[in-house]
Amino acid sequence: MKKPNVSLIYNRKKAMKNMPLVKMEQDFHNDFRWWHYNKQTGEAVIVLCNYGNWRTIRILDLMWIVNLSQKDIKLLYYNKIYYTVEDVVHAMQYQNVTKV
């Protein structure tokens, strides 16, 4: 008795070709004060001050850093992120993206 020849056909999985990135504020290097990891929200916070007007830029996804200007990425690279001891792993992920 012959067994039937069975061939399986798999459909290709659909994958994103381009990762959607949020439009980020550019050229904030003149107003930069510091950046830190906020463990309550799980995001990096960039603190800016311009003539007494304090504001923040919140970065939820690591890849949003890539969408910054080259000067801003260099600024974040040379100014290390502030974090607490228990948040070292998550904070270093943000810091390591600036090295790329």
N, C-alpha and C positions, 0 to 999 in steps of 0.2 A: 504494500500500500504506500503510495507516494504522498508526502506531505506537501501542502500548497506553499508556494513561494510567496512570502509576505514581505512587502517593503513598506516601511514607515516613512511618511512625508511630514517633515516638520516645517512649520511656517517660521520665518525669521522673526525674532522679537523686535518690536518697535523700540527704538532708543532715541533719545534726544541727540540731535547733532550739535546744537549750540545750547550751552547752559544759560538760562535767563538770569541776568544780573540786574540788580536794582541800580538806578541812576544815583550816583553818589555826589556829594558836594566836592568841588575841586578847589585846589589852591587855598587851603586854609592854613598853610604853614606859617604865615605871619601872626596868626591869632592863637596858635597852639600853646597849651600850658602843660598838659600831661595826658596820658591815657591809662586806663586801668580795666581790669576784668571785674564785672559785677556778677557775683554768683547767684543772686536772687533772680535775675532775668536771664543769665547765661549768655551775656553778650559783652563785647568790648565797648567801652565808652571813651570817646575822645572829648576832652574838655577844652573849650576855646574861650578866650576873653578878648574883646575888642573895646577899649576905652570904657571899661567897667561893665559892659554887657556880657554876661556869662551865658554860654549855651553849650549844648552837647551834640555830638553825632554818635548815634548808637549803631553798632555793627553786629547784627545777629548771625550772619553766615560768614565763615572765614573767607570765602571767595569774593566777597564784596570788597575786600581790601585791594584786590587786583584791579578794580574799577576806579581806583583813585589815580591822581596824577603822579608822575614820576617823582616830583619833588616831595609830595606828601608821603609816598611810600618810603623814600630815603629818610625823611624826618621820623617816621615811626620806627624804622630800623635802628637809627642811632639813639633814639629815646626809648629805652626799654619799658615794657608794660609793667604796671604795678599790680600785684596780686597778693593774696594771702597764701600761707603754706599749703593749705588743703586744696587750693585751686591751681597749683603749679602746672598740672597736665593740660588743663583747658587753656590757661593763659599762654603757655608756650606754643600751643597750636596757632594762636593768633600771631605771636611773635615770629614763628617760623615761616609764615606766609610772606612776611616782609623780606625774608632772605632770598626768596625766589625772584 
